[in-house]
Amino acid sequence: MALQPKIIACGKSVAAFSMAVRFLTGPAVIAATAISVGVRGVLLRIAIVQAALPQGIVPFVFAKEYNCHPDILSTAFNT
């Protein structure tokens, strides 16, 4: 990620989409899924927060290794 020449390497629109998916859609899907299987209370809140946290570095390493949009993935990590 530090090798990227700019903080937002893939453009503002892709970065905005990435942020929306990461911080809005991800937690919403986890909340709906957790509620549907009966998770409630503190455990539900923890699941929602974890869904909004940054991903690990391993997906970026694989994207860089296989040249599968590492710039978009690094922007998703930085947002």
mmCIF file of the N, C-alpha and C atoms, coordinates in Angstrom:
data_MODEL
# 
_entry.id   MODEL 
# 
loop_
_atom_site.group_PDB 
_atom_site.id 
_atom_site.type_symbol 
_atom_site.label_atom_id 
_atom_site.label_alt_id 
_atom_site.label_comp_id 
_atom_site.label_asym_id 
_atom_site.label_entity_id 
_atom_site.label_seq_id 
_atom_site.pdbx_PDB_ins_code 
_atom_site.Cartn_x 
_atom_site.Cartn_y 
_atom_site.Cartn_z 
_atom_site.occupancy 
_atom_site.B_iso_or_equiv 
_atom_site.pdbx_formal_charge 
_atom_site.auth_seq_id 
_atom_site.auth_comp_id 
_atom_site.auth_asym_id 
_atom_site.auth_atom_id 
_atom_site.pdbx_PDB_model_num 
ATOM 1   N N  . MET A 1 1  ? 0.827   -1.189  0.000   1.00 0.00 ? 1  MET A N  1 
ATOM 2   C CA . MET A 1 1  ? 0.000   0.000   0.000   1.00 0.00 ? 1  MET A CA 1 
ATOM 3   C C  . MET A 1 1  ? 0.868   1.248   0.000   1.00 0.00 ? 1  MET A C  1 
ATOM 4   N N  . ALA A 1 2  ? 1.996   1.175   0.666   1.00 0.00 ? 2  ALA A N  1 
ATOM 5   C CA . ALA A 1 2  ? 2.877   2.333   0.729   1.00 0.00 ? 2  ALA A CA 1 
ATOM 6   C C  . ALA A 1 2  ? 3.546   2.605   -0.602  1.00 0.00 ? 2  ALA A C  1 
ATOM 7   N N  . LEU A 1 3  ? 3.507   1.657   -1.522  1.00 0.00 ? 3  LEU A N  1 
ATOM 8   C CA . LEU A 1 3  ? 4.113   1.854   -2.837  1.00 0.00 ? 3  LEU A CA 1 
ATOM 9   C C  . LEU A 1 3  ? 3.245   2.684   -3.765  1.00 0.00 ? 3  LEU A C  1 
ATOM 10  N N  . GLN A 1 4  ? 1.996   2.942   -3.381  1.00 0.00 ? 4  GLN A N  1 
ATOM 11  C CA . GLN A 1 4  ? 1.105   3.717   -4.229  1.00 0.00 ? 4  GLN A CA 1 
ATOM 12  C C  . GLN A 1 4  ? 1.592   5.169   -4.296  1.00 0.00 ? 4  GLN A C  1 
ATOM 13  N N  . PRO A 1 5  ? 1.593   5.772   -5.490  1.00 0.00 ? 5  PRO A N  1 
ATOM 14  C CA . PRO A 1 5  ? 2.058   7.163   -5.606  1.00 0.00 ? 5  PRO A CA 1 
ATOM 15  C C  . PRO A 1 5  ? 1.103   8.173   -4.977  1.00 0.00 ? 5  PRO A C  1 
ATOM 16  N N  . LYS A 1 6  ? -0.177  7.830   -4.891  1.00 0.00 ? 6  LYS A N  1 
ATOM 17  C CA . LYS A 1 6  ? -1.168  8.733   -4.306  1.00 0.00 ? 6  LYS A CA 1 
ATOM 18  C C  . LYS A 1 6  ? -1.961  7.972   -3.249  1.00 0.00 ? 6  LYS A C  1 
ATOM 19  N N  . ILE A 1 7  ? -2.586  8.717   -2.343  1.00 0.00 ? 7  ILE A N  1 
ATOM 20  C CA . ILE A 1 7  ? -3.409  8.075   -1.317  1.00 0.00 ? 7  ILE A CA 1 
ATOM 21  C C  . ILE A 1 7  ? -4.623  7.425   -1.953  1.00 0.00 ? 7  ILE A C  1 
ATOM 22  N N  . ILE A 1 8  ? -5.274  8.134   -2.872  1.00 0.00 ? 8  ILE A N  1 
ATOM 23  C CA . ILE A 1 8  ? -6.414  7.579   -3.603  1.00 0.00 ? 8  ILE A CA 1 
ATOM 24  C C  . ILE A 1 8  ? -5.922  7.253   -5.005  1.00 0.00 ? 8  ILE A C  1 
ATOM 25  N N  . ALA A 1 9  ? -5.497  6.007   -5.195  1.00 0.00 ? 9  ALA A N  1 
ATOM 26  C CA . ALA A 1 9  ? -4.851  5.612   -6.442  1.00 0.00 ? 9  ALA A CA 1 
ATOM 27  C C  . ALA A 1 9  ? -5.834  5.270   -7.548  1.00 0.00 ? 9  ALA A C  1 
ATOM 28  N N  . CYS A 1 10 ? -7.082  5.007   -7.212  1.00 0.00 ? 10 CYS A N  1 
ATOM 29  C CA . CYS A 1 10 ? -8.013  4.508   -8.224  1.00 0.00 ? 10 CYS A CA 1 
ATOM 30  C C  . CYS A 1 10 ? -9.088  5.521   -8.615  1.00 0.00 ? 10 CYS A C  1 
ATOM 31  N N  . GLY A 1 11 ? -9.030  6.734   -8.115  1.00 0.00 ? 11 GLY A N  1 
ATOM 32  C CA . GLY A 1 11 ? -10.026 7.739   -8.459  1.00 0.00 ? 11 GLY A CA 1 
ATOM 33  C C  . GLY A 1 11 ? -11.032 7.945   -7.349  1.00 0.00 ? 11 GLY A C  1 
ATOM 34  N N  . LYS A 1 12 ? -11.626 9.121   -7.352  1.00 0.00 ? 12 LYS A N  1 
ATOM 35  C CA . LYS A 1 12 ? -12.541 9.481   -6.268  1.00 0.00 ? 12 LYS A CA 1 
ATOM 36  C C  . LYS A 1 12 ? -13.838 8.683   -6.292  1.00 0.00 ? 12 LYS A C  1 
ATOM 37  N N  . SER A 1 13 ? -14.351 8.385   -7.467  1.00 0.00 ? 13 SER A N  1 
ATOM 38  C CA . SER A 1 13 ? -15.627 7.668   -7.528  1.00 0.00 ? 13 SER A CA 1 
ATOM 39  C C  . SER A 1 13 ? -15.480 6.222   -7.035  1.00 0.00 ? 13 SER A C  1 
ATOM 40  N N  . VAL A 1 14 ? -14.399 5.558   -7.421  1.00 0.00 ? 14 VAL A N  1 
ATOM 41  C CA . VAL A 1 14 ? -14.179 4.192   -6.949  1.00 0.00 ? 14 VAL A CA 1 
ATOM 42  C C  . VAL A 1 14 ? -13.901 4.195   -5.452  1.00 0.00 ? 14 VAL A C  1 
ATOM 43  N N  . ALA A 1 15 ? -13.173 5.208   -4.971  1.00 0.00 ? 15 ALA A N  1 
ATOM 44  C CA . ALA A 1 15 ? -12.905 5.316   -3.532  1.00 0.00 ? 15 ALA A CA 1 
ATOM 45  C C  . ALA A 1 15 ? -14.200 5.553   -2.756  1.00 0.00 ? 15 ALA A C  1 
ATOM 46  N N  . ALA A 1 16 ? -15.087 6.396   -3.283  1.00 0.00 ? 16 ALA A N  1 
ATOM 47  C CA . ALA A 1 16 ? -16.374 6.648   -2.620  1.00 0.00 ? 16 ALA A CA 1 
ATOM 48  C C  . ALA A 1 16 ? -17.223 5.386   -2.598  1.00 0.00 ? 16 ALA A C  1 
ATOM 49  N N  . PHE A 1 17 ? -17.234 4.647   -3.703  1.00 0.00 ? 17 PHE A N  1 
ATOM 50  C CA . PHE A 1 17 ? -17.969 3.383   -3.753  1.00 0.00 ? 17 PHE A CA 1 
ATOM 51  C C  . PHE A 1 17 ? -17.396 2.389   -2.751  1.00 0.00 ? 17 PHE A C  1 
ATOM 52  N N  . SER A 1 18 ? -16.081 2.314   -2.693  1.00 0.00 ? 18 SER A N  1 
ATOM 53  C CA . SER A 1 18 ? -15.416 1.417   -1.755  1.00 0.00 ? 18 SER A CA 1 
ATOM 54  C C  . SER A 1 18 ? -15.761 1.773   -0.314  1.00 0.00 ? 18 SER A C  1 
ATOM 55  N N  . MET A 1 19 ? -15.785 3.052   -0.003  1.00 0.00 ? 19 MET A N  1 
ATOM 56  C CA . MET A 1 19 ? -16.138 3.489   1.342   1.00 0.00 ? 19 MET A CA 1 
ATOM 57  C C  . MET A 1 19 ? -17.587 3.148   1.666   1.00 0.00 ? 19 MET A C  1 
ATOM 58  N N  . ALA A 1 20 ? -18.472 3.350   0.696   1.00 0.00 ? 20 ALA A N  1 
ATOM 59  C CA . ALA A 1 20 ? -19.886 3.042   0.927   1.00 0.00 ? 20 ALA A CA 1 
ATOM 60  C C  . ALA A 1 20 ? -20.074 1.553   1.199   1.00 0.00 ? 20 ALA A C  1 
ATOM 61  N N  . VAL A 1 21 ? -19.414 0.725   0.409   1.00 0.00 ? 21 VAL A N  1 
ATOM 62  C CA . VAL A 1 21 ? -19.537 -0.718  0.616   1.00 0.00 ? 21 VAL A CA 1 
ATOM 63  C C  . VAL A 1 21 ? -18.938 -1.118  1.948   1.00 0.00 ? 21 VAL A C  1 
ATOM 64  N N  . ARG A 1 22 ? -17.783 -0.565  2.252   1.00 0.00 ? 22 ARG A N  1 
ATOM 65  C CA . ARG A 1 22 ? -17.076 -0.966  3.471   1.00 0.00 ? 22 ARG A CA 1 
ATOM 66  C C  . ARG A 1 22 ? -17.787 -0.509  4.739   1.00 0.00 ? 22 ARG A C  1 
ATOM 67  N N  . PHE A 1 23 ? -18.253 0.729   4.760   1.00 0.00 ? 23 PHE A N  1 
ATOM 68  C CA . PHE A 1 23 ? -18.778 1.292   6.004   1.00 0.00 ? 23 PHE A CA 1 
ATOM 69  C C  . PHE A 1 23 ? -20.296 1.298   6.114   1.00 0.00 ? 23 PHE A C  1 
ATOM 70  N N  . LEU A 1 24 ? -21.014 1.065   5.026   1.00 0.00 ? 24 LEU A N  1 
ATOM 71  C CA . LEU A 1 24 ? -22.474 1.067   5.075   1.00 0.00 ? 24 LEU A CA 1 
ATOM 72  C C  . LEU A 1 24 ? -23.064 -0.301  4.740   1.00 0.00 ? 24 LEU A C  1 
ATOM 73  N N  . THR A 1 25 ? -22.701 -0.812  3.576   1.00 0.00 ? 25 THR A N  1 
ATOM 74  C CA . THR A 1 25 ? -23.289 -2.061  3.118   1.00 0.00 ? 25 THR A CA 1 
ATOM 75  C C  . THR A 1 25 ? -22.816 -3.256  3.947   1.00 0.00 ? 25 THR A C  1 
ATOM 76  N N  . GLY A 1 26 ? -21.529 -3.321  4.238   1.00 0.00 ? 26 GLY A N  1 
ATOM 77  C CA . GLY A 1 26 ? -20.990 -4.436  5.022   1.00 0.00 ? 26 GLY A CA 1 
ATOM 78  C C  . GLY A 1 26 ? -21.656 -4.585  6.383   1.00 0.00 ? 26 GLY A C  1 
ATOM 79  N N  . PRO A 1 27 ? -21.667 -3.526  7.196   1.00 0.00 ? 27 PRO A N  1 
ATOM 80  C CA . PRO A 1 27 ? -22.345 -3.638  8.491   1.00 0.00 ? 27 PRO A CA 1 
ATOM 81  C C  . PRO A 1 27 ? -23.846 -3.906  8.371   1.00 0.00 ? 27 PRO A C  1 
ATOM 82  N N  . ALA A 1 28 ? -24.491 -3.367  7.342   1.00 0.00 ? 28 ALA A N  1 
ATOM 83  C CA . ALA A 1 28 ? -25.926 -3.613  7.163   1.00 0.00 ? 28 ALA A CA 1 
ATOM 84  C C  . ALA A 1 28 ? -26.190 -5.086  6.859   1.00 0.00 ? 28 ALA A C  1 
ATOM 85  N N  . VAL A 1 29 ? -25.372 -5.678  6.013   1.00 0.00 ? 29 VAL A N  1 
ATOM 86  C CA . VAL A 1 29 ? -25.536 -7.101  5.686   1.00 0.00 ? 29 VAL A CA 1 
ATOM 87  C C  . VAL A 1 29 ? -25.274 -7.961  6.917   1.00 0.00 ? 29 VAL A C  1 
ATOM 88  N N  . ILE A 1 30 ? -24.227 -7.628  7.663   1.00 0.00 ? 30 ILE A N  1 
ATOM 89  C CA . ILE A 1 30 ? -23.930 -8.389  8.876   1.00 0.00 ? 30 ILE A CA 1 
ATOM 90  C C  . ILE A 1 30 ? -25.057 -8.251  9.898   1.00 0.00 ? 30 ILE A C  1 
ATOM 91  N N  . ALA A 1 31 ? -25.593 -7.039  10.043  1.00 0.00 ? 31 ALA A N  1 
ATOM 92  C CA . ALA A 1 31 ? -26.690 -6.829  10.993  1.00 0.00 ? 31 ALA A CA 1 
ATOM 93  C C  . ALA A 1 31 ? -27.908 -7.660  10.605  1.00 0.00 ? 31 ALA A C  1 
ATOM 94  N N  . ALA A 1 32 ? -28.277 -7.622  9.334   1.00 0.00 ? 32 ALA A N  1 
ATOM 95  C CA . ALA A 1 32 ? -29.439 -8.389  8.880   1.00 0.00 ? 32 ALA A CA 1 
ATOM 96  C C  . ALA A 1 32 ? -29.218 -9.885  9.055   1.00 0.00 ? 32 ALA A C  1 
ATOM 97  N N  . THR A 1 33 ? -28.027 -10.347 8.715   1.00 0.00 ? 33 THR A N  1 
ATOM 98  C CA . THR A 1 33 ? -27.725 -11.771 8.850   1.00 0.00 ? 33 THR A CA 1 
ATOM 99  C C  . THR A 1 33 ? -27.713 -12.196 10.312  1.00 0.00 ? 33 THR A C  1 
ATOM 100 N N  . ALA A 1 34 ? -27.068 -11.393 11.159  1.00 0.00 ? 34 ALA A N  1 
ATOM 101 C CA . ALA A 1 34 ? -26.985 -11.745 12.579  1.00 0.00 ? 34 ALA A CA 1 
ATOM 102 C C  . ALA A 1 34 ? -28.365 -11.747 13.224  1.00 0.00 ? 34 ALA A C  1 
ATOM 103 N N  . ILE A 1 35 ? -29.190 -10.770 12.895  1.00 0.00 ? 35 ILE A N  1 
ATOM 104 C CA . ILE A 1 35 ? -30.537 -10.722 13.457  1.00 0.00 ? 35 ILE A CA 1 
ATOM 105 C C  . ILE A 1 35 ? -31.363 -11.912 12.976  1.00 0.00 ? 35 ILE A C  1 
ATOM 106 N N  . SER A 1 36 ? -31.173 -12.293 11.699  1.00 0.00 ? 36 SER A N  1 
ATOM 107 C CA . SER A 1 36 ? -31.954 -13.406 11.163  1.00 0.00 ? 36 SER A CA 1 
ATOM 108 C C  . SER A 1 36 ? -31.605 -14.742 11.816  1.00 0.00 ? 36 SER A C  1 
ATOM 109 N N  . VAL A 1 37 ? -30.372 -14.879 12.312  1.00 0.00 ? 37 VAL A N  1 
ATOM 110 C CA . VAL A 1 37 ? -30.003 -16.128 12.983  1.00 0.00 ? 37 VAL A CA 1 
ATOM 111 C C  . VAL A 1 37 ? -30.144 -16.036 14.495  1.00 0.00 ? 37 VAL A C  1 
ATOM 112 N N  . GLY A 1 38 ? -30.617 -14.897 14.997  1.00 0.00 ? 38 GLY A N  1 
ATOM 113 C CA . GLY A 1 38 ? -30.929 -14.779 16.407  1.00 0.00 ? 38 GLY A CA 1 
ATOM 114 C C  . GLY A 1 38 ? -29.874 -14.130 17.287  1.00 0.00 ? 38 GLY A C  1 
ATOM 115 N N  . VAL A 1 39 ? -28.890 -13.476 16.695  1.00 0.00 ? 39 VAL A N  1 
ATOM 116 C CA . VAL A 1 39 ? -27.865 -12.802 17.495  1.00 0.00 ? 39 VAL A CA 1 
ATOM 117 C C  . VAL A 1 39 ? -28.427 -11.470 17.969  1.00 0.00 ? 39 VAL A C  1 
ATOM 118 N N  . ARG A 1 40 ? -28.295 -11.219 19.251  1.00 0.00 ? 40 ARG A N  1 
ATOM 119 C CA . ARG A 1 40 ? -28.837 -9.990  19.830  1.00 0.00 ? 40 ARG A CA 1 
ATOM 120 C C  . ARG A 1 40 ? -27.847 -9.391  20.819  1.00 0.00 ? 40 ARG A C  1 
ATOM 121 N N  . GLY A 1 41 ? -28.113 -8.164  21.252  1.00 0.00 ? 41 GLY A N  1 
ATOM 122 C CA . GLY A 1 41 ? -27.360 -7.523  22.325  1.00 0.00 ? 41 GLY A CA 1 
ATOM 123 C C  . GLY A 1 41 ? -25.937 -7.137  21.952  1.00 0.00 ? 41 GLY A C  1 
ATOM 124 N N  . VAL A 1 42 ? -25.044 -7.360  22.909  1.00 0.00 ? 42 VAL A N  1 
ATOM 125 C CA . VAL A 1 42 ? -23.650 -6.952  22.745  1.00 0.00 ? 42 VAL A CA 1 
ATOM 126 C C  . VAL A 1 42 ? -22.992 -7.696  21.591  1.00 0.00 ? 42 VAL A C  1 
ATOM 127 N N  . LEU A 1 43 ? -23.295 -8.963  21.431  1.00 0.00 ? 43 LEU A N  1 
ATOM 128 C CA . LEU A 1 43 ? -22.706 -9.748  20.349  1.00 0.00 ? 43 LEU A CA 1 
ATOM 129 C C  . LEU A 1 43 ? -23.095 -9.189  18.977  1.00 0.00 ? 43 LEU A C  1 
ATOM 130 N N  . LEU A 1 44 ? -24.319 -8.726  18.827  1.00 0.00 ? 44 LEU A N  1 
ATOM 131 C CA . LEU A 1 44 ? -24.758 -8.092  17.575  1.00 0.00 ? 44 LEU A CA 1 
ATOM 132 C C  . LEU A 1 44 ? -23.974 -6.814  17.321  1.00 0.00 ? 44 LEU A C  1 
ATOM 133 N N  . ARG A 1 45 ? -23.787 -6.016  18.356  1.00 0.00 ? 45 ARG A N  1 
ATOM 134 C CA . ARG A 1 45 ? -23.035 -4.771  18.206  1.00 0.00 ? 45 ARG A CA 1 
ATOM 135 C C  . ARG A 1 45 ? -21.577 -5.033  17.830  1.00 0.00 ? 45 ARG A C  1 
ATOM 136 N N  . ILE A 1 46 ? -20.995 -6.054  18.433  1.00 0.00 ? 46 ILE A N  1 
ATOM 137 C CA . ILE A 1 46 ? -19.606 -6.415  18.119  1.00 0.00 ? 46 ILE A CA 1 
ATOM 138 C C  . ILE A 1 46 ? -19.490 -6.855  16.669  1.00 0.00 ? 46 ILE A C  1 
ATOM 139 N N  . ALA A 1 47 ? -20.441 -7.641  16.187  1.00 0.00 ? 47 ALA A N  1 
ATOM 140 C CA . ALA A 1 47 ? -20.418 -8.101  14.797  1.00 0.00 ? 47 ALA A CA 1 
ATOM 141 C C  . ALA A 1 47 ? -20.517 -6.932  13.832  1.00 0.00 ? 47 ALA A C  1 
ATOM 142 N N  . ILE A 1 48 ? -21.350 -5.947  14.138  1.00 0.00 ? 48 ILE A N  1 
ATOM 143 C CA . ILE A 1 48 ? -21.514 -4.780  13.263  1.00 0.00 ? 48 ILE A CA 1 
ATOM 144 C C  . ILE A 1 48 ? -20.229 -3.960  13.231  1.00 0.00 ? 48 ILE A C  1 
ATOM 145 N N  . VAL A 1 49 ? -19.614 -3.756  14.386  1.00 0.00 ? 49 VAL A N  1 
ATOM 146 C CA . VAL A 1 49 ? -18.362 -2.992  14.433  1.00 0.00 ? 49 VAL A CA 1 
ATOM 147 C C  . VAL A 1 49 ? -17.256 -3.725  13.691  1.00 0.00 ? 49 VAL A C  1 
ATOM 148 N N  . GLN A 1 50 ? -17.169 -5.034  13.867  1.00 0.00 ? 50 GLN A N  1 
ATOM 149 C CA . GLN A 1 50 ? -16.144 -5.799  13.160  1.00 0.00 ? 50 GLN A CA 1 
ATOM 150 C C  . GLN A 1 50 ? -16.343 -5.758  11.652  1.00 0.00 ? 50 GLN A C  1 
ATOM 151 N N  . ALA A 1 51 ? -17.568 -5.662  11.199  1.00 0.00 ? 51 ALA A N  1 
ATOM 152 C CA . ALA A 1 51 ? -17.827 -5.584  9.768   1.00 0.00 ? 51 ALA A CA 1 
ATOM 153 C C  . ALA A 1 51 ? -17.331 -4.265  9.184   1.00 0.00 ? 51 ALA A C  1 
ATOM 154 N N  . ALA A 1 52 ? -17.243 -3.228  9.996   1.00 0.00 ? 52 ALA A N  1 
ATOM 155 C CA . ALA A 1 52 ? -16.784 -1.933  9.515   1.00 0.00 ? 52 ALA A CA 1 
ATOM 156 C C  . ALA A 1 52 ? -15.280 -1.729  9.680   1.00 0.00 ? 52 ALA A C  1 
ATOM 157 N N  . LEU A 1 53 ? -14.610 -2.628  10.367  1.00 0.00 ? 53 LEU A N  1 
ATOM 158 C CA . LEU A 1 53 ? -13.168 -2.496  10.582  1.00 0.00 ? 53 LEU A CA 1 
ATOM 159 C C  . LEU A 1 53 ? -12.403 -2.822  9.306   1.00 0.00 ? 53 LEU A C  1 
ATOM 160 N N  . PRO A 1 54 ? -11.179 -2.307  9.190   1.00 0.00 ? 54 PRO A N  1 
ATOM 161 C CA . PRO A 1 54 ? -10.370 -2.617  8.002   1.00 0.00 ? 54 PRO A CA 1 
ATOM 162 C C  . PRO A 1 54 ? -10.065 -4.105  7.897   1.00 0.00 ? 54 PRO A C  1 
ATOM 163 N N  . GLN A 1 55 ? -9.875  -4.532  6.666   1.00 0.00 ? 55 GLN A N  1 
ATOM 164 C CA . GLN A 1 55 ? -9.528  -5.925  6.431   1.00 0.00 ? 55 GLN A CA 1 
ATOM 165 C C  . GLN A 1 55 ? -8.055  -6.136  6.766   1.00 0.00 ? 55 GLN A C  1 
ATOM 166 N N  . GLY A 1 56 ? -7.643  -7.381  6.792   1.00 0.00 ? 56 GLY A N  1 
ATOM 167 C CA . GLY A 1 56 ? -6.237  -7.701  7.029   1.00 0.00 ? 56 GLY A CA 1 
ATOM 168 C C  . GLY A 1 56 ? -5.394  -7.397  5.807   1.00 0.00 ? 56 GLY A C  1 
ATOM 169 N N  . ILE A 1 57 ? -4.117  -7.592  5.919   1.00 0.00 ? 57 ILE A N  1 
ATOM 170 C CA . ILE A 1 57 ? -3.187  -7.300  4.842   1.00 0.00 ? 57 ILE A CA 1 
ATOM 171 C C  . ILE A 1 57 ? -3.111  -8.440  3.825   1.00 0.00 ? 57 ILE A C  1 
ATOM 172 N N  . VAL A 1 58 ? -3.551  -9.638  4.213   1.00 0.00 ? 58 VAL A N  1 
ATOM 173 C CA . VAL A 1 58 ? -3.427  -10.800 3.337   1.00 0.00 ? 58 VAL A CA 1 
ATOM 174 C C  . VAL A 1 58 ? -4.163  -10.617 2.004   1.00 0.00 ? 58 VAL A C  1 
ATOM 175 N N  . PRO A 1 59 ? -5.402  -10.085 1.973   1.00 0.00 ? 59 PRO A N  1 
ATOM 176 C CA . PRO A 1 59 ? -6.042  -9.886  0.667   1.00 0.00 ? 59 PRO A CA 1 
ATOM 177 C C  . PRO A 1 59 ? -5.255  -8.936  -0.244  1.00 0.00 ? 59 PRO A C  1 
ATOM 178 N N  . PHE A 1 60 ? -4.621  -7.905  0.346   1.00 0.00 ? 60 PHE A N  1 
ATOM 179 C CA . PHE A 1 60 ? -3.812  -7.000  -0.477  1.00 0.00 ? 60 PHE A CA 1 
ATOM 180 C C  . PHE A 1 60 ? -2.587  -7.721  -1.033  1.00 0.00 ? 60 PHE A C  1 
ATOM 181 N N  . VAL A 1 61 ? -1.968  -8.566  -0.237  1.00 0.00 ? 61 VAL A N  1 
ATOM 182 C CA . VAL A 1 61 ? -0.789  -9.298  -0.704  1.00 0.00 ? 61 VAL A CA 1 
ATOM 183 C C  . VAL A 1 61 ? -1.165  -10.198 -1.874  1.00 0.00 ? 61 VAL A C  1 
ATOM 184 N N  . PHE A 1 62 ? -2.298  -10.886 -1.775  1.00 0.00 ? 62 PHE A N  1 
ATOM 185 C CA . PHE A 1 62 ? -2.736  -11.728 -2.887  1.00 0.00 ? 62 PHE A CA 1 
ATOM 186 C C  . PHE A 1 62 ? -3.085  -10.900 -4.120  1.00 0.00 ? 62 PHE A C  1 
ATOM 187 N N  . ALA A 1 63 ? -3.734  -9.758  -3.929  1.00 0.00 ? 63 ALA A N  1 
ATOM 188 C CA . ALA A 1 63 ? -4.067  -8.905  -5.068  1.00 0.00 ? 63 ALA A CA 1 
ATOM 189 C C  . ALA A 1 63 ? -2.813  -8.397  -5.755  1.00 0.00 ? 63 ALA A C  1 
ATOM 190 N N  . LYS A 1 64 ? -1.808  -8.038  -4.979  1.00 0.00 ? 64 LYS A N  1 
ATOM 191 C CA . LYS A 1 64 ? -0.543  -7.563  -5.549  1.00 0.00 ? 64 LYS A CA 1 
ATOM 192 C C  . LYS A 1 64 ? 0.175   -8.703  -6.260  1.00 0.00 ? 64 LYS A C  1 
ATOM 193 N N  . GLU A 1 65 ? 0.178   -9.875  -5.653  1.00 0.00 ? 65 GLU A N  1 
ATOM 194 C CA . GLU A 1 65 ? 0.863   -11.035 -6.229  1.00 0.00 ? 65 GLU A CA 1 
ATOM 195 C C  . GLU A 1 65 ? 0.262   -11.432 -7.573  1.00 0.00 ? 65 GLU A C  1 
ATOM 196 N N  . TYR A 1 66 ? -1.062  -11.450 -7.653  1.00 0.00 ? 66 TYR A N  1 
ATOM 197 C CA . TYR A 1 66 ? -1.732  -11.889 -8.868  1.00 0.00 ? 66 TYR A CA 1 
ATOM 198 C C  . TYR A 1 66 ? -2.186  -10.738 -9.754  1.00 0.00 ? 66 TYR A C  1 
ATOM 199 N N  . ASN A 1 67 ? -1.781  -9.519  -9.410  1.00 0.00 ? 67 ASN A N  1 
ATOM 200 C CA . ASN A 1 67 ? -2.088  -8.316  -10.187 1.00 0.00 ? 67 ASN A CA 1 
ATOM 201 C C  . ASN A 1 67 ? -3.594  -8.191  -10.449 1.00 0.00 ? 67 ASN A C  1 
ATOM 202 N N  . CYS A 1 68 ? -4.361  -8.327  -9.397  1.00 0.00 ? 68 CYS A N  1 
ATOM 203 C CA . CYS A 1 68 ? -5.812  -8.267  -9.478  1.00 0.00 ? 68 CYS A CA 1 
ATOM 204 C C  . CYS A 1 68 ? -6.321  -7.022  -8.744  1.00 0.00 ? 68 CYS A C  1 
ATOM 205 N N  . HIS A 1 69 ? -6.183  -5.868  -9.349  1.00 0.00 ? 69 HIS A N  1 
ATOM 206 C CA . HIS A 1 69 ? -6.631  -4.575  -8.838  1.00 0.00 ? 69 HIS A CA 1 
ATOM 207 C C  . HIS A 1 69 ? -6.064  -4.224  -7.461  1.00 0.00 ? 69 HIS A C  1 
ATOM 208 N N  . PRO A 1 70 ? -4.756  -4.256  -7.290  1.00 0.00 ? 70 PRO A N  1 
ATOM 209 C CA . PRO A 1 70 ? -4.211  -3.906  -5.972  1.00 0.00 ? 70 PRO A CA 1 
ATOM 210 C C  . PRO A 1 70 ? -4.418  -2.436  -5.623  1.00 0.00 ? 70 PRO A C  1 
ATOM 211 N N  . ASP A 1 71 ? -4.520  -1.553  -6.636  1.00 0.00 ? 71 ASP A N  1 
ATOM 212 C CA . ASP A 1 71 ? -4.729  -0.131  -6.347  1.00 0.00 ? 71 ASP A CA 1 
ATOM 213 C C  . ASP A 1 71 ? -6.098  0.111   -5.713  1.00 0.00 ? 71 ASP A C  1 
ATOM 214 N N  . ILE A 1 72 ? -7.117  -0.577  -6.190  1.00 0.00 ? 72 ILE A N  1 
ATOM 215 C CA . ILE A 1 72 ? -8.452  -0.431  -5.614  1.00 0.00 ? 72 ILE A CA 1 
ATOM 216 C C  . ILE A 1 72 ? -8.475  -1.008  -4.209  1.00 0.00 ? 72 ILE A C  1 
ATOM 217 N N  . LEU A 1 73 ? -7.842  -2.145  -4.017  1.00 0.00 ? 73 LEU A N  1 
ATOM 218 C CA . LEU A 1 73 ? -7.828  -2.771  -2.703  1.00 0.00 ? 73 LEU A CA 1 
ATOM 219 C C  . LEU A 1 73 ? -7.056  -1.912  -1.702  1.00 0.00 ? 73 LEU A C  1 
ATOM 220 N N  . SER A 1 74 ? -5.948  -1.298  -2.132  1.00 0.00 ? 74 SER A N  1 
ATOM 221 C CA . SER A 1 74 ? -5.204  -0.455  -1.206  1.00 0.00 ? 74 SER A CA 1 
ATOM 222 C C  . SER A 1 74 ? -5.979  0.796   -0.857  1.00 0.00 ? 74 SER A C  1 
ATOM 223 N N  . THR A 1 75 ? -6.769  1.322   -1.780  1.00 0.00 ? 75 THR A N  1 
ATOM 224 C CA . THR A 1 75 ? -7.615  2.467   -1.477  1.00 0.00 ? 75 THR A CA 1 
ATOM 225 C C  . THR A 1 75 ? -8.702  2.065   -0.486  1.00 0.00 ? 75 THR A C  1 
ATOM 226 N N  . ALA A 1 76 ? -9.252  0.881   -0.635  1.00 0.00 ? 76 ALA A N  1 
ATOM 227 C CA . ALA A 1 76 ? -10.260 0.400   0.303   1.00 0.00 ? 76 ALA A CA 1 
ATOM 228 C C  . ALA A 1 76 ? -9.677  0.254   1.697   1.00 0.00 ? 76 ALA A C  1 
ATOM 229 N N  . PHE A 1 77 ? -8.403  -0.143  1.797   1.00 0.00 ? 77 PHE A N  1 
ATOM 230 C CA . PHE A 1 77 ? -7.760  -0.249  3.100   1.00 0.00 ? 77 PHE A CA 1 
ATOM 231 C C  . PHE A 1 77 ? -7.527  1.109   3.721   1.00 0.00 ? 77 PHE A C  1 
ATOM 232 N N  . ASN A 1 78 ? -7.184  2.093   2.911   1.00 0.00 ? 78 ASN A N  1 
ATOM 233 C CA . ASN A 1 78 ? -6.854  3.413   3.438   1.00 0.00 ? 78 ASN A CA 1 
ATOM 234 C C  . ASN A 1 78 ? -8.071  4.207   3.873   1.00 0.00 ? 78 ASN A C  1 
ATOM 235 N N  . THR A 1 79 ? -9.241  3.869   3.331   1.00 0.00 ? 79 THR A N  1 
ATOM 236 C CA . THR A 1 79 ? -10.428 4.653   3.683   1.00 0.00 ? 79 THR A CA 1 
ATOM 237 C C  . THR A 1 79 ? -11.000 4.234   4.988   1.00 0.00 ? 79 THR A C  1 
# 
